[in-house]
Amino acid sequence: MAFFRRNKKIKDAAYDLFTKIVEQARSPEFYANWHVADTLDGRFDLIILHVGLVINRLEASGENKEVTLLIRYLQEVLFDNMDMSLRELGVGDMSVGKKVKVMAEAYYGRMAVYRRAIHSEDRENKLKSSLIRNIYRDDAPEDAIIGCFVTYVSKQVKCLEGQATEDLMLAKLIFIKVS
């Protein structure tokens, strides 16, 4: 029984983390100030970015069964949310699986790109090109805007690094404000 209670606790934490990630990704400043498209794609891209930042932080804590399980559950919540969102938009049952597959491929591709950018010695330039390609779909905003976005991501990485793994396991996640 302890195994099932522990798994439920971790699964609940994943749902809570995802809720906080979505809240952050829906910050109006992204759309109003930084010109991210307030569309399904724009929201998806921001959610993926923030999921990636959180998973990057969790992976940095090292191999641990509970952390690995939290990452898996967080990804499951993400994909369940994608599925539900598509169905709410009226996508038919026959098409949902194909569309989720495309979104999953985009997710894993972006995760790899963000991971490389975050850990690069040339972080600023790698983040800039990653954000332009993935958030703005190659339609780059003004340099000042992309500069603010790169600074935000770098500060977010540092903020997450300063949070204890134990706190993240309890869904005590803190994001910096978007300015």
C-alpha positions in Angstrom: 0.0 0.0 0.0 2.9 2.4 0.7 3.9 2.1 -3.0 0.5 3.2 -4.2 0.3 6.1 -1.7 3.7 7.2 -2.8 2.8 7.0 -6.5 -0.5 8.9 -5.9 1.4 11.6 -4.0 3.9 11.9 -6.9 1.1 11.9 -9.5 -0.8 14.6 -7.5 2.5 16.6 -7.4 2.8 16.3 -11.2 -0.8 17.7 -11.7 0.0 20.5 -9.4 3.3 21.3 -11.1 1.5 21.3 -14.5 -1.1 23.6 -13.2 1.6 26.1 -12.1 3.4 25.7 -15.4 0.2 26.5 -17.4 -0.5 29.5 -15.1 3.0 30.8 -15.8 2.8 30.1 -19.6 -0.5 32.0 -19.7 1.0 35.2 -18.2 -0.4 38.0 -20.3 3.0 39.7 -20.6 4.2 36.9 -23.0 1.4 37.8 -25.4 1.1 41.6 -24.9 4.7 42.6 -24.3 6.7 39.9 -26.0 4.4 39.3 -29.0 4.0 35.5 -28.5 1.0 34.5 -30.6 -2.0 34.0 -28.4 -3.1 30.9 -30.3 -3.2 27.2 -29.6 0.4 27.0 -31.0 1.7 29.9 -29.0 0.3 28.6 -25.8 1.5 25.1 -26.5 5.0 26.5 -27.2 5.2 28.4 -23.9 3.9 25.4 -22.0 6.6 23.2 -23.6 9.3 25.8 -22.7 8.2 25.8 -19.1 7.8 22.1 -18.8 11.3 21.8 -20.3 12.7 24.2 -17.7 11.2 22.3 -14.8 12.2 18.9 -16.2 15.7 20.2 -16.8 15.9 21.2 -13.1 14.5 17.8 -12.0 17.0 15.9 -14.1 19.9 17.9 -12.6 19.1 16.4 -9.2 20.5 13.1 -10.4 19.1 9.6 -10.8 16.3 9.0 -8.3 13.3 6.8 -8.7 10.9 9.4 -7.3 12.2 12.2 -9.5 12.1 9.9 -12.6 8.5 9.0 -11.7 7.6 12.7 -11.3 9.1 13.5 -14.7 7.2 10.7 -16.3 3.9 11.7 -14.6 4.4 15.4 -15.6 4.8 14.3 -19.2 1.7 12.1 -19.0 -0.3 15.1 -17.6 1.0 17.2 -20.5 0.0 14.6 -23.1 -3.4 14.0 -21.5 -3.9 17.7 -21.5 -3.0 17.9 -25.2 -5.5 15.1 -25.9 -8.2 16.7 -24.0 -7.6 20.1 -25.6 -7.8 18.7 -29.1 -11.1 16.9 -28.2 -12.5 20.1 -26.8 -11.6 21.9 -30.0 -13.7 19.3 -31.9 -11.0 17.2 -33.3 -12.5 13.8 -34.1 -11.4 10.6 -32.3 -9.7 9.3 -35.4 -7.5 12.3 -35.8 -6.6 13.0 -32.1 -3.9 10.2 -31.9 -2.2 11.5 -35.1 -2.2 15.1 -33.8 -1.0 14.1 -30.4 1.8 12.2 -32.0 2.9 15.3 -34.0 2.7 17.4 -30.8 4.8 14.7 -28.9 7.4 14.8 -31.6 7.5 18.6 -31.3 7.8 18.3 -27.5 10.7 15.9 -27.6 12.5 18.0 -30.3 12.1 21.2 -28.3 13.2 19.5 -25.1 16.4 18.5 -26.7 17.0 21.9 -28.2 16.3 23.7 -24.9 18.4 21.3 -23.0 21.4 21.9 -25.3 20.8 25.7 -25.2 20.7 25.8 -21.4 23.8 23.8 -21.0 25.7 25.5 -23.8 28.7 27.7 -23.1 27.0 30.1 -25.6 23.7 30.0 -23.7 22.5 33.4 -24.7 22.8 32.9 -28.5 21.6 29.3 -28.3 18.5 30.4 -26.3 17.9 33.2 -28.7 17.9 31.0 -31.8 15.8 28.3 -30.0 13.2 30.8 -28.9 13.0 32.4 -32.4 12.6 29.0 -34.0 10.2 27.5 -31.5 8.2 30.3 -29.9 8.1 32.7 -32.8 8.2 30.1 -35.6 11.1 32.0 -37.2 9.2 35.3 -37.3 11.7 37.0 -35.0 10.5 39.9 -32.8 12.6 43.1 -32.2 16.0 42.4 -30.7 14.9 44.1 -27.4 12.0 41.7 -27.0 14.0 38.6 -27.8 16.7 39.9 -25.4 14.2 40.2 -22.6 12.9 36.7 -23.3 16.4 35.2 -23.3 17.1 37.0 -20.0 13.8 35.7 -18.6 14.7 32.1 -19.5 18.2 32.4 -18.0 16.8 33.9 -14.8 14.2 31.2 -14.7 16.9 28.5 -14.9 18.8 30.1 -12.0 15.5 30.4 -10.0 14.8 26.8 -10.5 18.3 25.7 -9.7 17.8 27.5 -6.3 14.8 25.4 -5.5 15.2 22.2 -3.5 14.3 18.9 -5.2 12.2 18.0 -2.1 10.1 21.2 -2.6 9.6 20.4 -6.3 8.5 16.9 -5.4 5.8 18.5 -3.3 4.9 20.9 -6.1 6.3 23.9 -4.3 7.3 25.5 -7.6 8.2 29.2 -7.9 8.6 31.0 -11.1 9.9 34.5 -11.5 7.5 37.1 -12.8 7.4 37.9 -16.5 8.2 41.6 -17.0 
